[in-house]
């Protein structure tokens, strides 16, 4: 019986770690996309001159 409780705790921790990892990736990707978008805008403005 104790094993299942420990397993549940283990999986809970793993799920939390995975969710943290995913949220970090999401923020990283959105920041990266904003940077790329900014670069594209500056590149476009250079062509327009």
C-alpha positions, 0 to 999 in steps of 0.5 A: 500500500505504501508503494502506491502512495510513493509512486503517486508522489513520484508521478506528481513530481514528474508531472509538475517538472514536465509542466514547468519545462513546457511553460519555460519552453513556451515563454522561450519560444514566444520571446524568440518569435518576438525577436525574429519578428523584430528583426524582420521588421528592421530588415523590411524597413531597411529595404523600404529606404 
